[in-house]
């Protein structure tokens, strides 16, 4: 699903019209697509017993609604159009509905909204086609009164009708996400051709229900359509990104994820990330942790292998570079940062590792050292595997000069807004205001994939692509959930998935797992990071 601004969509439609796909044809396609979705929702019911009410405004959304109502009437539905600031006379779309035995009522002639209230009470489905994507606040008083009457009538019903917004809920600004208090909350929004950016912002997102895209017949090679590089993640996309699972595979088929994580104060981060990497299908997970953590963690994670790192008072020490470097040839992907803490010795470890981690080799053959034939120190440049950096690793990274050029390209960076502020120097408020553009700007500037976490997580690629995850839930507002996300991404990287699709798939699976966990627990307030981890398998099962 593509993600567009209102102006982008307007330009696409203009170019399509100039290329031969007329506005009338697009409207016809939109209306037929809406009717198809309505019939899909009502598949178990007898069409002759079903009733649909269309709230028909003066614009193109009203036209789409009239076409859909006509299609439903021709299928045997009782279809009614309630015209709001739209003249019924000489409107061919109104006449088509009338000829299909649809009923037409003009709002201005409905005193006290008595007919509207009766129609709401009888309707199985209400199509909200009052206002479209070009709407800007404030809402006109006469339209606000109609919408208030719809909400009042629905509130009095034991079984209110299923509300479908045509393109967007009326009264929503489809660029900013602002919404009039009079908006009618939808159970589903059928948006034309592409998702409008404002629908994935609050408060609009709380009004849209399920978002589905209706095909209006745009040619895939239309230049303005092809130029859109922003998309919305959905089930079909994610299923296509996951690696295959051949029946004759072995653990080596699915790679080895190395996770360098944890400190004495943040013991669980390594455990959550490691288990997430396994849950997503990695063949082998090695946890590289400060040595004192092993005793606390090993009994909870028998599937892992372990690399015990030198430490200073329970945090990864700078000397850990030599120990890690000796083992990295086994790694298919590497995660750095969950639970690190911010001590300077760990920052030195990270910087030494990224600056090439030159290995001294001498004749004594101590841990991390191999004797040379001449018995003199030699140096070997360390090549890092595909890299994911998360959490405290990002805050430490921000303290290292020229850090973007030290990472193997493209690395995956997974900041929340506070960590993004540390990396960019921007305020959290600036970042949150323009999440999509900020994520893309710095992905291109740094040359790495950015996963800007939060409501509507944005994944941005250096090549100009972005993907937005259409989920906002407080179930993920819990310590440790970011460690789960980082583990999912490094697990996919270990299996050979490229950086950007691994980040997209990991972020979507993580968000869906949050929703599943909230459903199981019965409340978003009760969800723990471990619940999100356990729900990953359920999400994968639904994709299978």
Backbone torsions as a table, in degrees:
resi	resn	phi	psi	omega
1	UNK	NA	127.6	179.1
2	UNK	-83.4	154.4	-178.8
3	UNK	-119.5	122.6	-172.3
4	UNK	-133.4	158.7	167.0
5	UNK	-84.1	167.7	178.2
6	UNK	-62.0	-42.5	-180.0
7	UNK	-65.5	-38.1	176.5
8	UNK	-61.7	-43.9	-179.9
9	UNK	-65.6	-39.0	178.3
10	UNK	-62.1	-43.1	179.8
11	UNK	-66.4	-36.9	178.5
12	UNK	-63.5	-45.3	179.8
13	UNK	-65.2	-38.5	178.5
14	UNK	-63.6	-43.7	179.8
15	UNK	-67.2	-39.1	178.1
16	UNK	-62.1	-43.2	178.6
17	UNK	-61.4	-43.8	179.2
18	UNK	-66.4	-23.1	-178.9
19	UNK	-91.2	-0.1	175.6
20	UNK	115.7	-12.7	174.6
21	UNK	-90.6	93.5	-171.0
22	UNK	-67.3	160.6	176.1
23	UNK	-58.8	-38.4	179.3
24	UNK	-62.9	-39.3	179.4
25	UNK	-69.1	-40.5	176.9
26	UNK	-61.4	-40.9	178.6
27	UNK	-64.2	-41.5	178.7
28	UNK	-62.4	-44.8	178.5
29	UNK	-63.1	-41.0	180.0
30	UNK	-62.9	-47.6	-178.8
31	UNK	-62.5	-41.6	177.9
32	UNK	-64.6	-39.1	177.9
33	UNK	-64.9	-39.1	177.2
34	UNK	-62.7	-47.2	-179.8
35	UNK	-60.3	-39.4	178.6
36	UNK	-61.0	-42.0	178.9
37	UNK	-67.4	-39.1	177.5
38	UNK	-61.8	-44.5	179.9
39	UNK	-65.4	-33.7	176.9
40	UNK	-64.4	-41.7	-179.8
41	UNK	-66.5	-28.9	-176.1
42	UNK	-107.0	26.9	-170.8
43	UNK	-59.5	-26.0	-175.0
44	UNK	-92.2	3.5	-176.0
45	UNK	-109.8	156.4	175.5
46	UNK	-76.3	121.3	-176.3
47	UNK	-56.0	-34.2	-176.2
48	UNK	-69.4	-16.6	179.6
49	UNK	-98.3	-1.0	-173.2
50	UNK	-96.6	144.9	-179.5
51	UNK	-129.1	135.1	179.0
52	UNK	-124.4	135.8	175.0
53	UNK	-115.9	127.6	175.9
54	UNK	-106.7	125.0	172.9
55	UNK	-89.9	106.3	-164.6
56	UNK	-108.3	110.1	178.1
57	UNK	-89.1	-175.6	-172.7
58	UNK	-79.6	-12.0	-172.4
59	UNK	-98.7	-163.4	-177.9
60	UNK	-64.0	-32.9	178.0
61	UNK	-62.9	-36.5	174.6
62	UNK	-63.5	-39.5	176.7
63	UNK	-63.7	-43.2	176.6
64	UNK	-57.8	-40.8	-178.2
65	UNK	-66.3	-40.9	178.8
66	UNK	-63.4	-41.8	177.5
67	UNK	-61.5	-44.3	-179.9
68	UNK	-62.7	-42.9	179.1
69	UNK	-61.8	-39.7	178.6
70	UNK	-63.4	-43.1	177.9
71	UNK	-60.5	-42.0	179.6
72	UNK	-67.2	-40.4	178.4
73	UNK	-61.6	-39.6	179.4
74	UNK	-68.7	-18.1	176.2
75	UNK	-90.8	1.6	177.8
76	UNK	103.1	0.3	178.0
77	UNK	-73.5	153.8	166.1
78	UNK	-84.0	110.2	-173.9
79	UNK	-113.8	129.2	-179.9
80	UNK	-126.2	139.5	175.9
81	UNK	-114.5	125.6	177.2
82	UNK	-106.7	104.8	-172.4
83	UNK	-83.4	126.3	-178.0
84	UNK	-120.7	110.7	-177.2
85	UNK	55.3	33.3	177.5
86	UNK	-130.9	125.3	-178.7
87	UNK	-76.4	128.4	-179.8
88	UNK	-80.3	-26.2	-178.2
89	UNK	-69.7	138.0	175.4
90	UNK	62.9	17.6	175.2
91	UNK	-96.9	108.9	-175.6
92	UNK	-60.5	-29.1	179.4
93	UNK	-70.3	-36.7	175.6
94	UNK	-66.6	-42.1	-179.8
95	UNK	-63.3	-39.0	178.0
96	UNK	-61.2	-41.4	179.0
97	UNK	-66.5	-41.8	179.2
98	UNK	-61.8	-41.5	179.3
99	UNK	-65.9	-24.2	177.4
100	UNK	-88.9	14.9	179.5
101	UNK	71.9	23.5	172.8
102	UNK	-79.5	158.4	-178.6
103	UNK	-104.5	138.3	-176.8
104	UNK	-120.2	129.9	175.0
105	UNK	-131.4	136.0	179.0
106	UNK	-97.8	127.9	-174.3
107	UNK	-57.1	-42.5	-176.0
108	UNK	-62.2	-21.3	-179.0
109	UNK	-97.8	2.5	-177.2
110	UNK	-101.3	87.5	-176.1
111	UNK	-66.8	127.6	179.4
112	UNK	69.7	9.6	179.2
113	UNK	57.5	32.5	-177.5
114	UNK	-65.9	-43.2	179.2
115	UNK	-67.7	-39.9	178.2
116	UNK	-58.3	-46.8	-178.6
117	UNK	-63.4	-38.1	178.0
118	UNK	-66.6	-40.5	179.4
119	UNK	-64.8	-40.7	178.5
120	UNK	-61.4	-42.1	-179.2
121	UNK	-65.0	-27.5	-178.0
122	UNK	-94.2	-17.5	-170.3
123	UNK	-76.4	142.0	168.4
124	UNK	-87.6	-34.2	-178.2
125	UNK	-134.2	135.9	172.7
126	UNK	-116.4	126.1	175.7
127	UNK	-98.5	118.1	179.3
128	UNK	-91.7	97.7	177.9
129	UNK	-120.7	36.1	-175.6
130	UNK	-75.0	-53.0	-176.5
131	UNK	-127.6	155.9	-175.6
132	UNK	-114.6	-160.1	-173.7
133	UNK	-73.4	-15.4	179.2
134	UNK	-84.3	0.8	-176.4
135	UNK	-65.6	139.7	171.6
136	UNK	-130.4	138.8	178.2
137	UNK	-62.7	152.1	6.4
138	UNK	-87.9	167.1	178.5
139	UNK	-81.3	138.2	178.0
140	UNK	-68.5	145.3	-172.5
141	UNK	-61.0	-40.7	-176.8
142	UNK	-67.2	-35.9	177.0
143	UNK	-73.0	-38.2	177.9
144	UNK	-59.3	-37.7	179.8
145	UNK	-65.2	-40.0	178.2
146	UNK	-63.6	-45.7	-178.2
147	UNK	-64.9	-37.3	177.4
148	UNK	-64.1	-38.0	178.8
149	UNK	-65.7	-37.5	177.7
150	UNK	-63.1	-46.1	-178.9
151	UNK	-66.4	-38.3	179.3
152	UNK	-65.5	-43.5	-179.4
153	UNK	-65.5	-39.4	-179.6
154	UNK	-68.2	-35.5	-177.1
155	UNK	-66.0	-24.3	-178.1
156	UNK	-85.3	-2.1	-173.9
157	UNK	-98.6	141.3	173.3
158	UNK	-69.4	-35.1	178.9
159	UNK	-127.1	81.4	-178.3
160	UNK	-65.4	157.0	-179.3
161	UNK	-68.9	158.6	175.6
162	UNK	-77.3	123.5	-174.9
163	UNK	-100.3	125.5	176.9
164	UNK	-116.5	119.5	175.1
165	UNK	-82.6	132.0	179.2
166	UNK	-90.0	108.9	-177.2
167	UNK	75.0	-45.6	177.1
168	UNK	-165.5	155.6	172.4
169	UNK	-61.4	133.3	-179.7
170	UNK	-60.3	133.2	-179.0
171	UNK	97.5	5.2	177.2
172	UNK	-100.1	135.8	171.1
173	UNK	-83.5	113.5	-170.9
174	UNK	-80.0	3.0	170.0
175	UNK	-102.6	-45.8	-172.9
176	UNK	-94.4	-20.5	-175.2
177	UNK	84.0	-0.2	175.0
178	UNK	-65.0	153.3	-176.5
179	UNK	-148.1	143.4	174.1
180	UNK	-70.4	143.7	174.7
181	UNK	-59.8	-19.4	-179.2
182	UNK	-81.1	-5.4	-177.0
183	UNK	-53.5	141.8	176.6
184	UNK	-89.7	113.8	179.7
185	UNK	-61.0	135.5	-178.1
186	UNK	-101.2	149.1	169.2
187	UNK	-81.3	-27.7	176.9
188	UNK	-151.7	148.1	173.9
189	UNK	-119.3	122.8	176.6
190	UNK	-100.6	99.8	-174.7
191	UNK	-96.2	142.1	-170.8
192	UNK	-83.4	118.9	171.6
193	UNK	72.9	-45.1	-175.2
194	UNK	-152.3	155.6	176.8
195	UNK	-76.6	132.6	177.9
196	UNK	-83.8	138.7	-170.6
197	UNK	-57.1	-36.0	-177.8
198	UNK	-65.4	-21.1	179.6
199	UNK	-70.2	-19.8	178.0
200	UNK	-104.4	35.9	172.8
201	UNK	-135.7	152.7	176.6
202	UNK	-89.5	150.0	6.8
203	UNK	-85.2	-4.6	-175.4
204	UNK	-55.5	-41.0	-175.0
205	UNK	-59.7	-30.1	179.6
206	UNK	-74.0	-5.8	-177.4
207	UNK	-109.7	-12.0	-168.0
208	UNK	-88.4	-21.1	-174.2
209	UNK	65.7	-147.2	176.9
210	UNK	-72.5	133.9	178.8
211	UNK	-100.5	126.9	174.6
212	UNK	-131.3	146.6	-177.4
213	UNK	-101.4	134.4	178.2
214	UNK	-104.7	129.4	179.5
215	UNK	-75.2	126.8	178.3
216	UNK	-109.3	10.3	173.5
217	UNK	94.8	13.8	-179.7
218	UNK	-64.8	138.9	176.6
219	UNK	-74.8	136.6	-178.6
220	UNK	-63.4	-25.8	-178.3
221	UNK	-94.3	10.7	175.5
222	UNK	-63.7	121.9	-171.6
223	UNK	-53.8	-45.1	-178.0
224	UNK	-68.1	-28.8	177.0
225	UNK	-73.4	-44.8	178.8
226	UNK	-63.6	-27.8	-176.2
227	UNK	-72.3	-15.7	180.0
228	UNK	-72.4	118.9	-176.9
229	UNK	-107.8	3.0	-179.7
230	UNK	-102.5	137.5	179.6
231	UNK	-139.1	169.6	177.6
232	UNK	-115.1	131.8	-178.9
233	UNK	-72.6	138.6	175.9
234	UNK	-143.2	175.4	-174.4
235	UNK	-56.9	-46.2	-176.2
236	UNK	-62.6	-42.4	178.4
237	UNK	-61.3	-48.5	-175.3
238	UNK	-65.3	-41.1	178.9
239	UNK	-59.5	-34.3	-179.5
240	UNK	-74.6	-18.2	-177.1
241	UNK	-91.0	-20.3	-175.4
242	UNK	-72.9	142.4	-177.5
243	UNK	-70.0	151.3	178.0
244	UNK	-68.1	159.1	179.7
245	UNK	-124.9	78.0	-177.2
246	UNK	-60.5	145.1	-178.3
247	UNK	-69.5	-21.5	-179.3
248	UNK	-97.8	20.7	-176.7
249	UNK	-80.6	167.4	173.6
250	UNK	-134.8	178.4	-173.3
251	UNK	-62.1	-30.0	178.0
252	UNK	-66.4	-24.4	178.8
253	UNK	-59.9	-32.3	-171.1
254	UNK	-106.3	14.8	168.0
255	UNK	78.0	171.8	179.0
256	UNK	-123.2	122.1	177.2
257	UNK	-99.0	123.7	172.1
258	UNK	-96.8	129.5	-179.9
259	UNK	-123.3	110.4	178.1
260	UNK	-98.2	110.1	-168.3
261	UNK	-158.9	168.1	169.7
262	UNK	90.1	157.7	173.0
263	UNK	-159.6	173.3	-174.1
264	UNK	-62.1	-27.5	179.9
265	UNK	-89.1	-16.1	-176.2
266	UNK	-132.0	63.4	-173.2
267	UNK	-66.3	-38.7	-170.9
268	UNK	-75.3	-16.2	-175.1
269	UNK	-59.1	-44.8	-179.1
270	UNK	-64.1	-39.9	-179.3
271	UNK	-63.1	-46.6	-179.3
272	UNK	-64.0	-44.9	-179.6
273	UNK	-65.7	-41.6	-179.4
274	UNK	-65.5	-43.4	178.8
275	UNK	-66.1	-35.4	177.6
276	UNK	-64.4	-39.2	178.1
277	UNK	-62.5	-38.9	175.6
278	UNK	-68.2	-42.2	-177.4
279	UNK	-60.9	-29.9	-178.3
280	UNK	-85.5	-3.4	171.4
281	UNK	114.8	6.6	179.4
282	UNK	-63.6	142.7	-177.5
283	UNK	-73.9	-37.5	-178.4
284	UNK	-146.5	135.8	177.1
285	UNK	-120.0	126.5	174.5
286	UNK	-111.9	123.5	176.1
287	UNK	-97.3	118.6	175.1
288	UNK	-101.0	107.8	-171.6
289	UNK	-133.3	158.5	171.9
290	UNK	-54.6	136.5	-171.4
291	UNK	-51.1	-38.6	-177.4
292	UNK	-64.7	-16.9	-177.6
293	UNK	-78.5	-21.0	-172.6
294	UNK	-58.4	-46.1	-177.7
295	UNK	-61.6	-35.0	-178.8
296	UNK	-76.5	-28.1	-171.1
297	UNK	-101.3	-34.2	-167.7
298	UNK	-57.6	-39.3	-178.8
299	UNK	-68.1	-20.3	179.2
300	UNK	-91.3	-4.7	-173.4
301	UNK	-146.9	69.0	-176.4
302	UNK	-68.6	-18.1	-177.8
303	UNK	-77.3	-17.2	-175.7
304	UNK	-83.0	156.4	162.3
305	UNK	-104.6	164.0	-167.8
306	UNK	-130.6	145.0	170.2
307	UNK	-129.6	114.1	-175.3
308	UNK	-90.2	124.8	-172.6
309	UNK	-102.0	147.2	171.2
310	UNK	-56.2	147.1	-175.6
311	UNK	-141.0	161.2	169.4
312	UNK	-124.4	110.0	-179.2
313	UNK	51.8	39.4	171.8
314	UNK	90.1	6.4	175.3
315	UNK	-117.2	156.1	179.9
316	UNK	-58.4	127.2	-177.6
317	UNK	-95.5	159.9	-179.5
318	UNK	-58.3	-31.9	-179.0
319	UNK	-67.6	-10.4	-179.0
320	UNK	-67.4	-16.7	-179.2
321	UNK	-57.2	-46.8	-176.4
322	UNK	-64.3	-39.2	-180.0
323	UNK	-66.9	-45.0	-179.4
324	UNK	-66.7	-42.9	-175.4
325	UNK	-60.1	-33.9	-179.1
326	UNK	-63.7	-25.6	-174.4
327	UNK	-104.1	-9.9	-168.8
328	UNK	-67.6	-18.5	178.4
329	UNK	-62.2	-21.3	179.1
330	UNK	-81.4	-13.1	-171.7
331	UNK	-85.2	132.5	171.4
332	UNK	-87.6	-24.6	177.1
333	UNK	-158.5	155.7	-172.7
334	UNK	-133.2	128.8	173.1
335	UNK	-109.7	131.5	178.8
336	UNK	-123.7	134.3	164.1
337	UNK	123.2	-33.9	-176.6
338	UNK	-57.7	126.1	176.2
339	UNK	70.6	16.5	-177.4
340	UNK	-62.3	-38.5	-162.6
341	UNK	79.6	176.7	-172.0
342	UNK	-118.8	24.0	-178.7
343	UNK	-69.1	151.5	-174.4
344	UNK	-65.3	-34.4	-178.6
345	UNK	-64.5	-32.5	177.4
346	UNK	-73.1	-35.9	174.3
347	UNK	-61.6	-40.4	177.6
348	UNK	-64.2	-41.2	175.6
349	UNK	-56.6	-49.3	-177.7
350	UNK	-63.4	-44.3	-178.3
351	UNK	-65.8	-43.6	178.7
352	UNK	-61.3	-40.8	179.6
353	UNK	-63.1	-44.4	-175.9
354	UNK	-75.6	-27.9	-178.6
355	UNK	-80.4	11.5	174.1
356	UNK	117.8	-16.1	176.1
357	UNK	43.9	58.6	178.4
358	UNK	-63.6	130.1	-176.4
359	UNK	-97.4	119.9	172.0
360	UNK	-74.4	139.4	179.6
361	UNK	-126.1	121.5	-180.0
362	UNK	-132.5	179.8	-170.1
363	UNK	-77.2	-9.0	-175.0
364	UNK	-84.2	-19.2	175.8
365	UNK	63.6	33.1	176.7
366	UNK	-70.4	171.3	-178.0
367	UNK	-52.6	124.8	-180.0
368	UNK	86.8	1.1	-178.8
369	UNK	-127.6	142.5	179.5
370	UNK	-124.0	132.7	-177.4
371	UNK	-68.7	140.2	175.7
372	UNK	-91.3	161.6	-179.3
373	UNK	-64.0	-35.1	-177.5
374	UNK	-85.2	-7.5	-179.1
375	UNK	73.4	14.1	-179.3
376	UNK	-111.8	153.4	178.4
377	UNK	-58.6	136.5	173.0
378	UNK	-122.8	171.3	178.3
379	UNK	-133.6	142.6	179.5
380	UNK	-134.8	130.5	179.6
381	UNK	-77.4	128.2	-179.5
382	UNK	-84.3	131.7	175.4
383	UNK	-100.7	122.0	-178.7
384	UNK	-83.7	145.2	174.2
385	UNK	-74.7	176.1	174.5
386	UNK	-49.7	135.9	-164.3
387	UNK	-121.8	138.7	170.7
388	UNK	-124.9	131.6	178.2
389	UNK	-123.1	133.0	-172.7
390	UNK	-139.0	160.4	164.6
391	UNK	56.4	-129.4	-177.8
392	UNK	-61.8	-25.4	175.4
393	UNK	-57.9	-34.9	178.9
394	UNK	-71.9	-40.0	178.5
395	UNK	-65.4	-37.3	175.7
396	UNK	-69.8	-37.1	178.8
397	UNK	-58.6	-39.1	-178.1
398	UNK	-62.0	-19.6	-179.8
399	UNK	-89.9	-1.7	-175.9
400	UNK	-101.0	120.1	-179.3
401	UNK	-59.5	139.8	174.8
402	UNK	59.6	30.2	-174.3
403	UNK	-58.6	-35.7	-177.9
404	UNK	-59.3	-30.3	-178.7
405	UNK	-83.9	-4.8	179.4
406	UNK	-92.6	-14.8	-175.2
407	UNK	-89.3	142.9	173.3
408	UNK	-64.8	131.4	-174.9
409	UNK	-91.0	142.4	-14.0
410	UNK	-91.0	129.9	170.8
411	UNK	-79.2	165.1	175.2
412	UNK	-111.7	122.9	178.4
413	UNK	-110.1	133.5	-172.4
414	UNK	-123.0	64.6	-176.8
415	UNK	-82.2	144.6	160.8
416	UNK	-85.0	172.4	-174.2
417	UNK	-55.2	-36.1	178.3
418	UNK	-65.7	-41.5	177.5
419	UNK	-69.9	-35.3	176.1
420	UNK	-64.3	-36.2	176.6
421	UNK	-63.2	-40.7	178.9
422	UNK	-64.3	-37.0	-178.2
423	UNK	-76.0	-31.3	-171.8
424	UNK	-105.9	-22.5	-173.4
425	UNK	84.3	-2.6	177.0
426	UNK	-83.1	161.5	175.3
427	UNK	-80.5	158.1	176.5
428	UNK	-60.7	-34.7	-179.7
429	UNK	-65.3	-42.3	177.1
430	UNK	-61.9	-41.8	-178.3
431	UNK	-66.2	-45.7	-177.8
432	UNK	-67.1	-29.8	-178.5
433	UNK	-69.1	-33.6	-176.4
434	UNK	-133.7	60.6	-173.0
435	UNK	-60.2	-45.2	-176.3
436	UNK	-64.1	-50.0	-177.0
437	UNK	-69.8	-35.4	178.3
438	UNK	-66.9	-46.1	178.4
439	UNK	-58.1	-45.3	-179.2
440	UNK	-67.7	-42.2	-178.9
441	UNK	-56.1	-47.3	-174.6
442	UNK	-82.1	-27.1	172.2
443	UNK	-60.8	-41.4	179.6
444	UNK	-73.0	-38.8	-179.0
445	UNK	-67.3	-40.6	-177.4
446	UNK	-85.5	-25.9	-176.1
447	UNK	82.1	21.7	-178.5
448	UNK	-133.5	159.3	178.0
449	UNK	-76.1	131.0	179.6
450	UNK	-112.6	127.8	173.0
451	UNK	-109.8	97.7	-179.0
452	UNK	-86.7	102.0	-171.3
453	UNK	-75.0	163.0	178.2
454	UNK	129.7	-170.6	173.8
455	UNK	-58.0	128.2	-176.5
456	UNK	59.5	59.9	178.2
457	UNK	-50.1	133.7	179.8
458	UNK	-108.4	128.9	173.7
459	UNK	-111.5	123.0	-175.4
460	UNK	-123.1	138.5	-178.4
461	UNK	-109.2	149.0	176.7
462	UNK	-59.5	-22.4	-179.0
463	UNK	-84.3	6.3	174.0
464	UNK	100.8	-3.1	178.1
465	UNK	-84.5	147.6	170.1
466	UNK	-136.1	151.7	172.1
467	UNK	-133.0	134.0	177.9
468	UNK	-109.9	133.9	176.9
469	UNK	-88.3	119.8	-172.7
470	UNK	-83.0	57.1	-178.1
471	UNK	-138.0	131.6	171.0
472	UNK	-134.5	113.2	-177.9
473	UNK	-149.0	137.6	176.8
474	UNK	-73.4	-6.2	176.0
475	UNK	-60.9	-26.3	-178.4
476	UNK	-95.2	1.8	178.7
477	UNK	-86.0	64.4	-173.3
478	UNK	-148.2	139.1	178.0
479	UNK	-55.4	135.9	176.3
480	UNK	99.4	-20.6	-178.7
481	UNK	-67.3	-31.6	175.9
482	UNK	-65.5	-32.7	176.8
483	UNK	-65.1	-37.7	176.7
484	UNK	-62.8	-45.4	179.0
485	UNK	-59.9	-47.1	-179.7
486	UNK	-60.1	-39.3	178.2
487	UNK	-64.9	-38.5	177.4
488	UNK	-62.2	-44.6	-177.2
489	UNK	-67.2	-46.0	-179.5
490	UNK	-66.4	-32.0	176.6
491	UNK	-64.1	-39.2	176.6
492	UNK	-69.6	-39.2	176.8
493	UNK	-62.3	-39.2	179.4
494	UNK	-63.4	-28.6	179.7
495	UNK	-86.3	4.6	174.5
496	UNK	96.7	4.1	177.1
497	UNK	-73.6	134.7	-179.0
498	UNK	-63.2	163.3	-169.6
499	UNK	-58.7	-51.1	-175.1
500	UNK	-67.1	-51.5	177.9
501	UNK	-62.5	-32.5	176.7
502	UNK	-63.9	-40.9	179.1
503	UNK	-66.9	-41.6	179.3
504	UNK	-63.4	-50.4	-178.3
505	UNK	-63.4	-44.6	-179.7
506	UNK	-60.6	-43.6	-178.3
507	UNK	-66.6	-40.2	-180.0
508	UNK	-68.2	-46.0	179.2
509	UNK	-60.1	-40.8	179.7
510	UNK	-62.1	-45.5	-179.7
511	UNK	-64.3	-44.1	179.0
512	UNK	-64.4	-37.2	177.6
513	UNK	-63.3	-35.3	175.3
514	UNK	-62.0	-41.9	178.0
515	UNK	-65.7	-43.4	178.1
516	UNK	-60.4	-45.2	-177.4
517	UNK	-62.4	-39.6	178.9
518	UNK	-64.6	-36.9	178.5
519	UNK	-66.3	-41.7	179.9
520	UNK	-66.2	-43.3	-176.8
521	UNK	-77.8	-20.1	179.4
522	UNK	86.6	-2.3	-179.3
523	UNK	-163.0	138.9	175.4
524	UNK	-65.9	-25.7	-178.6
525	UNK	-67.2	-23.2	-174.2
526	UNK	-95.0	-2.7	-174.7
527	UNK	-76.7	127.8	172.7
528	UNK	-104.8	161.6	179.5
529	UNK	-56.8	-36.7	177.6
530	UNK	-63.4	-31.4	176.6
531	UNK	-67.1	-40.3	177.3
532	UNK	-62.6	-44.2	177.7
533	UNK	-57.4	-47.2	-177.8
534	UNK	-65.9	-27.0	-177.8
535	UNK	-79.5	-12.8	-179.4
536	UNK	-57.1	-41.7	-178.6
537	UNK	-63.7	-33.3	177.6
538	UNK	-67.6	-40.6	178.2
539	UNK	-63.9	-44.4	178.6
540	UNK	-63.1	-37.6	179.0
541	UNK	-62.6	-38.3	179.0
542	UNK	-68.8	-26.2	178.8
543	UNK	-81.5	-19.2	-173.4
544	UNK	-67.2	NA	NA
